[in-house]
């Protein structure tokens, strides 16, 4: 027996036509991992904060689904909502140092240690530069796509990425020649 896969466009139409919450639930299920991964990077590994922001992202997406025009993939639209939710929270908590440093964890193995050091280093990069770097490297968006998503000129985005890389280089110097499995 084959299972019919319903496309995003059909699910969106069902939500808009009849407030079909299970259809929206399917959309959220399809994109939740992507949104959470992005937010964890932006939140420097703070999974609880990222999960809270992911919930906010999907609530806002549900509330504003009529505004989605379909000119870009749904994933890009959700990334934009997630980014704005993160930025709003970051502005609100800018004085709270625990937001940037995240919870204490136990670490084991070189790859995990590198990940921890990368999170700590990213926390030291200004938000606008961190977001530019995470979108272009962590989400594999082109510079043009990231600039459009952030609503900034392409040159500004490229400068932010370059500055972020310059800031990260000395912070991660110890890992330059390390072998990580």
PyMOL commands that set and color helices and strands:
alter all, ss='L'
color gray80, all
select helices_A, chain A and resi 8-18+21-42+47-63+65-67+74-92+97-101+110-123+127-138+143-150+154-171+173-175
alter helices_A, ss='H'
color red, helices_A
deselect
rebuild
show_as cartoon
